[in-house]
């Protein structure tokens, strides 16, 4: 996030309502699901994370496996269409793939739109071990991007405190 974007990231109120974040991808099967789960872990109650796709499919089993490795049970996760969220407001809408950025609708009332161009681990061929490795790389990249995002979003919401060790990344082993 740029400094300019952080400056625009003001909250309508200074209440302790969660910072609402929507991650958008094409199929809502891997990258956006991983981002939703990890923000839920790292951001705790300061954030309300959701994810959706421009097309709904199913949550990729490798995404579920990688999240399970980090102690997150995502077996009940489901792929959701962006249409489910069009009547909601978000503090941040983050597209995680180029196709979603091109087709993502405008969210009225959303303060910031960000783009994280992540490689699609679902497109990696090979053995299951190679596919799992690709999902681990995606989870690591999402984690790396979430760390500064959480800090900036908390500061912008006048909650300039560092998440505690129990929130995740300080205690997390590498993916």
C-alpha positions as CSV (number, residue, x, y, z in Angstrom):
1,X,0.0,0.0,0.0
2,X,1.3,3.4,-0.8
3,X,1.6,6.3,1.6
4,X,-1.1,8.1,-0.4
5,X,-3.5,5.1,-0.1
6,X,-2.9,4.9,3.7
7,X,-3.8,8.6,3.9
8,X,-7.1,7.9,2.2
9,X,-7.8,4.9,4.4
10,X,-9.8,6.8,6.9
11,X,-12.7,5.3,8.9
12,X,-16.1,6.9,9.0
13,X,-16.1,6.5,12.7
14,X,-13.5,5.9,15.3
15,X,-15.5,3.0,16.8
16,X,-14.0,-0.4,17.2
17,X,-16.0,-2.0,14.5
18,X,-13.9,-4.4,12.6
19,X,-12.0,-3.3,9.5
20,X,-13.9,-5.0,6.7
21,X,-11.8,-6.5,3.9
22,X,-13.0,-8.4,0.8
23,X,-10.5,-10.4,-1.2
24,X,-11.6,-11.0,-4.8
25,X,-10.3,-13.5,-7.3
26,X,-11.7,-15.1,-10.4
27,X,-12.8,-18.5,-8.9
28,X,-12.6,-17.8,-5.2
29,X,-10.9,-21.2,-4.9
30,X,-7.3,-20.6,-3.8
31,X,-5.7,-17.2,-3.5
32,X,-8.6,-15.3,-2.1
33,X,-9.6,-18.1,0.2
34,X,-6.1,-18.3,1.6
35,X,-6.0,-14.5,2.1
36,X,-9.4,-14.5,3.9
37,X,-8.3,-17.3,6.2
38,X,-4.9,-15.8,7.0
39,X,-6.3,-12.3,7.6
40,X,-8.8,-13.9,10.0
41,X,-5.9,-15.5,11.8
42,X,-3.4,-12.6,11.8
43,X,-5.9,-9.7,12.1
44,X,-8.0,-11.2,14.9
45,X,-11.1,-9.3,15.9
46,X,-9.8,-6.1,14.4
47,X,-10.7,-7.4,11.0
48,X,-13.7,-9.0,9.3
49,X,-12.3,-10.9,6.3
50,X,-14.4,-12.2,3.4
51,X,-13.6,-13.5,-0.1
52,X,-15.5,-13.9,-3.3
53,X,-15.0,-14.6,-7.0
54,X,-16.3,-13.3,-10.3
55,X,-17.1,-17.0,-10.9
56,X,-17.8,-19.5,-8.1
57,X,-16.4,-23.0,-8.2
58,X,-15.1,-24.9,-5.2
59,X,-12.4,-24.4,-2.6
60,X,-9.3,-26.1,-3.9
61,X,-8.3,-29.1,-1.7
62,X,-4.6,-27.9,-1.8
63,X,-5.7,-24.5,-0.3
64,X,-7.5,-26.4,2.5
65,X,-4.4,-28.6,3.0
66,X,-2.0,-25.6,3.3
67,X,-4.3,-23.8,5.7
68,X,-4.6,-27.0,7.8
69,X,-0.8,-27.1,8.0
70,X,-1.1,-23.7,9.7
71,X,-3.7,-24.9,12.1
72,X,-6.7,-23.4,10.2
73,X,-9.6,-25.7,9.6
74,X,-11.0,-24.5,6.2
75,X,-12.8,-27.7,5.4
76,X,-16.1,-25.8,5.6
77,X,-15.0,-23.0,3.3
78,X,-17.1,-22.4,0.2
79,X,-16.6,-20.5,-3.0
80,X,-18.8,-17.4,-3.1
81,X,-19.9,-15.2,-5.9
82,X,-19.1,-11.4,-5.8
83,X,-22.9,-10.8,-6.1
84,X,-23.3,-11.9,-2.5
85,X,-21.4,-8.8,-1.4
86,X,-22.5,-6.0,-3.7
87,X,-24.9,-4.5,-1.1
88,X,-22.2,-4.5,1.6
89,X,-19.5,-1.9,2.3
90,X,-15.9,-2.6,2.8
91,X,-13.0,-0.6,4.1
92,X,-10.7,-2.5,1.6
93,X,-11.4,-4.5,-1.5
94,X,-8.3,-6.4,-2.6
95,X,-8.1,-8.1,-5.9
96,X,-5.6,-10.9,-5.9
97,X,-5.5,-11.7,-9.6
98,X,-5.4,-9.6,-12.8
99,X,-8.7,-11.0,-14.3
100,X,-10.6,-10.1,-11.1
101,X,-9.1,-6.6,-11.1
102,X,-10.4,-6.1,-14.7
103,X,-13.9,-7.4,-14.0
104,X,-14.4,-6.5,-10.3
105,X,-17.4,-4.2,-9.9
106,X,-17.1,-1.0,-8.0
107,X,-18.2,-1.3,-4.4
108,X,-20.2,1.8,-3.3
109,X,-19.0,3.0,0.1
110,X,-15.7,1.1,-0.1
111,X,-12.8,3.3,0.9
112,X,-9.8,1.6,-0.7
113,X,-9.3,-0.7,-3.6
114,X,-5.9,-2.5,-3.8
115,X,-4.4,-5.0,-6.1
116,X,-2.1,-7.8,-5.2
117,X,-1.1,-9.7,-8.4
118,X,-0.5,-13.2,-7.1
119,X,0.4,-16.2,-9.3
120,X,-2.4,-18.8,-9.4
121,X,-1.2,-22.0,-7.6
122,X,-4.1,-23.9,-9.2
123,X,-2.4,-23.6,-12.6
124,X,0.7,-25.4,-11.5
125,X,0.9,-28.9,-12.9
126,X,3.0,-31.9,-11.8
127,X,2.8,-34.1,-8.8
128,X,0.7,-33.5,-5.8
129,X,3.9,-32.5,-3.9
130,X,4.7,-29.9,-6.6
131,X,1.1,-28.6,-6.5
132,X,1.2,-28.4,-2.7
133,X,4.5,-26.5,-2.9
134,X,2.9,-23.9,-5.1
135,X,0.1,-23.4,-2.6
136,X,2.6,-23.1,0.2
137,X,4.4,-20.3,-1.8
138,X,1.1,-18.5,-2.3
139,X,0.3,-18.7,1.4
140,X,3.8,-17.4,2.2
141,X,3.4,-14.5,-0.3
142,X,-0.1,-13.7,1.1
143,X,1.4,-13.7,4.7
144,X,4.2,-11.4,3.6
145,X,1.7,-8.9,2.1
146,X,-0.7,-9.1,5.0
147,X,1.9,-8.1,7.6
148,X,2.4,-4.5,6.4
149,X,-1.3,-4.3,5.3
150,X,-2.5,-5.0,8.8
151,X,-0.2,-2.4,10.3
152,X,-1.2,0.3,7.9
153,X,-4.9,-0.5,8.1
154,X,-4.8,-0.4,11.9
155,X,-3.0,2.9,11.9
156,X,-5.5,4.3,9.4
157,X,-8.3,3.2,11.6
158,X,-6.7,4.9,14.6
159,X,-5.8,1.6,16.1
160,X,-2.1,2.0,15.8
161,X,-1.1,-1.0,17.8
162,X,0.8,-4.0,16.8
163,X,-1.1,-7.3,16.7
164,X,-0.1,-9.5,19.7
165,X,2.1,-12.6,19.3
166,X,-1.0,-14.8,19.6
167,X,-2.3,-13.4,16.4
168,X,-0.1,-15.4,14.1
169,X,2.9,-14.2,12.2
170,X,5.3,-13.7,15.0
171,X,4.8,-17.3,16.1
172,X,4.3,-18.9,12.7
173,X,6.8,-21.2,11.1
174,X,7.5,-20.7,7.4
175,X,5.0,-22.3,5.1
